[in-house]
Amino acid sequence: MTALVPRPSVDRSTDHPELNIRATKACWSQNSDGVWTWYPQPDGVQYAVDPLADGMLHPFGAFHEAGHAVIALSQGIGVDGVHLLPAEENVFHTVVSGTIPRESGYLTMLAAGERASDRWLREIGAWTPERAWTAERCAEGDREEAVDYAARCDVPFDLTAHPWGGWTQVCSWADGSLNYHWHRVCAVAAALLDGTSLDAKDVARISGLDNPSA
């Protein structure tokens, strides 16, 4: 396995077209608790983080939150802060605020956490379908917010629609944005792992993107 934080780079000659979730050979399946995921629930696994190896949870969370933060800024959404609590507490979150310029941008930001952690697994050579399922289950709140937000805005959105009109569509948007901003995601994730918490100015400085909240 390579380093847990891939080297940031602006060289996109190694883009990963296979990262597009709509192109993967999977389909929606229902978990034992009724939740739908693109990758099936691994046999005998009950807890979302079980497929992760020792030492992976903290960077996994850092990349999930860095994906949210960077793509939020790229969509003109302010980020008040990003927090990564000690690994044993298994708590991490990004706080966004202000106006939402585009509904599609907000949905893309919500999907970017899941897709960033999935891409991180690929970048370090640790991706498996079971860990891709982990990335999905750890984004359950993001998916619920996407459904609720679309309903509030009267935007047509069916979570399990495929390939258009649902979560796989916004994941595809997130994959494209992450492909362009991956070096920024790596930088924010590394800073999170160094200090566990970033404020609005930190996120702007590290990502190199304007932050309305700063």
N, C-alpha and C positions, 0 to 999 in steps of 0.2 A: 504494500500500500504506500502511496506517496504521501507528501505532507498534507496535514488536515486542512490547511489553508492554501489553496492553489496560488501560485505566483500571479499577482495582478498584471495584466497586459492589455494593451490596446490593439494588439495584432489579432484581427479576426479571421486570419487565413485558416484557422482550425475550427471554423464554425461547425456546429453539430446539427445537421438537418434532422437527425433521428430524435432530437429533443422535442420535436413537435408532437404533443400528446395525441393529436388526431391521426398521426401516421403510425402510432405504435399498434402492435398486434394484441389488443386487449379489448374488453368491452365492459359495460357496466354490470356489476354483480352486487347482490345484496349480502351484507354481513349478518352475523348471527344476532346483532342488536337492531337490525332493520336499516342501518345506514348503507347507502349506496357508495361504492368505490369503483374506480376504473380498473384497478388491479384487485384480484380476489383476496379475501382474508386468508392468510396462511393457516394451514391446518394446525389446530391445537394452540393457536396464538390468540390471547384475549386482550392483552395490553398493547397499545399502539407502538410503544418504543421498544418492545421486546426484540425485534429483529436487529436493532442497532448493537454493535459491539461496544465493549467497554471503552470509554473515552470519546465516543462519537456524539453523545447527546448534546454537549455544550456547543461544539462547532455546528452541529446540525441546526440548533436553535438560532445561532448567530447568523447563519446564511439565510434562514427563513426570514428573520427580521430585517436583515440587510436588503433582501429582495423587496420586501414591503417598502422600506424607507426610500431606497433609490428610485424605484419605479413611481412611488408617490410624487417625488420631486420632479421626475421627468414628465409627469402628467400635470404639473402645476398645483399639486396638492401639498399643503404645508405639513411638516413633520415637527411636532413639539418635542419628541424625544423617543429614544429606543432603549429598552431595558432588558437585560439578560441576567436573571438572578442565578444564584449558585446552582450547579447542575443537579444536585440532589433534590432541589425544589421543583425542577422541571417547569419553570415559569418563564416565559419571555413574551414581550409584546411591544408593539409600535403604536405611538399615539399620533394620530393625524388630526388636523383641524383646518378651519377656514372653509372657503367655498370650494365646490367641486366643479371645475370647468366643464367636464364632459362625463356623462354617465359611463361611457365605455372606458374612460380613464380610471374611474374609481373601481370598476369591476376588474380591470387589468391589474391594478394595484393589489386587490384582494387575492387574485390568483398568483401573484408574483412570489409570495412567501413559499407556497407549496412547490412551485416550479424552481425556485432558487435552491431549495434544499435537495430536490431531485437532481438538479444539475450538479450541485456540489458532490453528491454521491458518485456521479459519473466521472467528474473531474479527478477524483482521488482513486478511482478504480474500485469503488466499493458498492456500486449500484447492483441491486438485485430486485426482482419483482416484489419480494417481500418487503424490502426497504422502501420501494416506491409506494407500497401500500402504507407504510409508516408515514411517509410525507403527506399522503392524502388524509390520514386520520388526524394528524397533528394540525391540519388546516380545516378541521370540521367547522370551527367557529367562523372562519372566513367564508366558507360555502354558505353557511346559514345567513350570514350578513348579506351575501350577494343576492340570495333569494328574497330576503326582506327588503333590501334596498331597491331591487327591481320592482317589487310590488308597490313600494312607496312612491316610486317615480313613474308608475304605470308603463314600465318598459317590459316588453315580452321577454320572458326568461324561463326556461324549463331546465332545471339542473341537469337532468340526464339526457336531454336532447343531444343528438349527434348526427353529423359533425357541426351543425350550425344551431345557434339559438340557446346554447347551454354552457355548462362549465368547460367542456373540452374546447369550445370556441374561445372563451376568455383566457384559458390556459395557453392557447396558441398565440394570442396577442401578447401574453406575458413572456412566452418563450422568445418571441421576436425582440421585445424590449430588453430582456435580460441579455440576449446575444450582443446587443449593442452596448449595454452598460455593465457588462460583467466585470470589467476591471474596477469599476466603482463599487460594485457589490462586494468584491473581494477585499477592497480597502476598508469598507465600513465594517464588514464581518471581523476582520483582523483587529480593528480598533475596539470593537465590542468585546472580543476575547481578551484584550489587554486590560480593559477597564470596566466592563460589564454594563456601562450606562453612558449614553450620549445625549447631550441636549441639542436644541435646534441649531445652534451655531456650530457645534461639533459636526453634525450631520452635513451641513452645508460645506464646511471647510474640507472635510474628508472626501466627500463625494465630488466636490467641484461643481455642484449644481446650486442654482438659486433656491432658497427656502423661504417661502412666504411667511412662515412662522418665526423666522429669525430676524 
